[in-house]
């Protein structure tokens, strides 16, 4: 009887071992499938006429890299054990590839946001644009350099291999993945800055929201703010900050709420999920708002100026500020309309 029980235990143990790699691979496949779908969906629904930017090119490259990882996981998951170009691939490589991608994604948040922020700060008020082809090539080159540097740092650091081997040896039937500290710190910084801006402009924001009306123009619903500022023309930057907040939160309020939840719960999301196209466009809008506020005196009111963000219409923020240097921006009866 004892031998019978022991034999059953042994069989159950091996059965569990065999099932765990399958379940892990299947879970990674489904997660990457959902992420790739979300990436391409966001690229498809964005506004068509948008100025070329570094962040736009990086989002496309991220979607393509996610799609490549998805195909790799699918082929390894389907064929299980095969050789290609003299290299044998097994289900172990599903976890290994995902770990490498996670480590690479996790160290790229700061460089990507720094380059994107500098790009907007230098070009958002630019009147003489680069030739479009040269500008595109410059952005493509910057994207290639960032990805190459990221993979080089990960693949050439011996400590990374040692850490991966230790993790895989301690958890041979699981796939421990890396959570990016950079992403968490960016979320904390964004929540803090947005909260400080809301506290500083709370009266203006409340007054503006209370003046909200929905009207119909040319059979299209628009939002109208019959809002009159109590500040004079000298407070241009604070008035602009209020309108930037309303524009930003009007589009990305669910993402802001999600970041608040993540920060307060201390949630650590695996890096291969954390960096995605919706998140990058959310940060992109934040960087554009910061660039607008820092360079507001230099921004010219042209149609090209508004076609900067794929999702947020910033034109609303500047419409009342024509001829700001000669007369107050807001006059009695002035209205601000967001189409």
C-alpha positions, 0 to 999 in steps of 0.5 A, a space after each residue: 500500500 505504501 509503495 502504491 501511494 508513493 508511486 501515485 505521488 511520483 506520477 502526480 509530481 511528474 505530471 505537474 512538472 510537465 504541465 507547468 512549462 506548457 501553462 507558462 508558455 500558453 500564458 505568455 503567448 496569450 498575453 503577447 497576442 493581446 498586447 500586439 493587438 492593442 499596439 496595432 489598434 492604437 497605431 490604427 486609431 490615431 489621427 492621420 495627419 500628425 507631424 513626424 516625431 521620434 516617439 511616433 517612430 519608436 512606437 512603430 518599432 515597439 509594435 514590430 518588435 512585439 510582433 516578432 516576439 509573438 511569432 517566435 513564441 508561437 513557432 516554438 510553442 507549436 513545434 516544441 522542439 526544432 532546429 533552425 540554422 544549427 540552433 536547437 529551440 525548445 520551450 525553454 527559449 520562450 522564457 529566455 526570449 521574454 526575459 531578454 525582452 523584459 530586461 531590454 524594455 526595462 532600461 529604455 524608459 529614461 532614454 526614450 522619454 529624454 530623447 522624446 522630450 528634447 525632440 518636442 522642446 526643440 521642435 514644437 516652436 520651430 518655424 523652419 522644419 527640416 526636410 521631411 525625409 532628412 527628419 524621418 531618417 534622423 528619427 529612424 537612426 535615433 530609434 535604431 541606436 536606442 534599441 541597439 544600445 539596449 540589447 547590447 547592454 543586456 546581452 554583453 553584461 555577464 551579470 545578466 546571464 548569471 542572474 538569468 541562470 540562477 533564476 532559471 535554476 531555482 525556478 526551472 518550471 516557472 518563468 521569473 520576469 523582470 519588473 522595471 524600476 524606471 517605469 514605476 519611478 516615471 509613474 510616480 513622477 507623473 502622478 506627483 506633477 499632475 497632482 501639483 498642477 491640479 492643486 495649483 490650478 484647482 479654482 481655475 479648473 473647477 470654474 472651467 468645468 462648471 462652465 461646460 456646455 455641449 452644443 451642436 455645430 454642423 451636426 457634430 457635438 462639440 464642448 463649449 466652455 463659456 469661461 472667463 478668467 479672473 486673471 489678467 494677461 500677465 498670468 498667461 502661463 497659469 491660464 495655459 496650465 489650466 487648459 493643458 490640464 483639461 485637455 490632457 485629463 479629458 483624453 487620458 483620465 483613465 490612464 491617470 487613474 490607473 497610474 495612481 492605483 499602481 503607485 499607491 499599491 506599489 504594483 510591479 508589472 513585468 517589463 515586457 507588458 509595461 512598455 506598450 504603445 498606449 502607455 507610450 502615447 500617454 507619456 507622449 501627450 504628457 511630454 508635449 504638454 510640458 513642452 507647450 508650457 515651457 515654450 508657450 511664448 515661442 509657439 506660433 499659431 499655425 495648423 502644423 502646431 496643432 498636429 503634434 499629438 495623435 490623440 489630444 487636440 491642443 488647439 483649444 489651449 491656445 485659441 484664446 491667446 491670440 495677440 497675448 502680448 497686446 491685450 488680455 486673452 480672455 474677454 467678457 463673453 469669450 468662449 473656448 470650443 473643443 471640436 
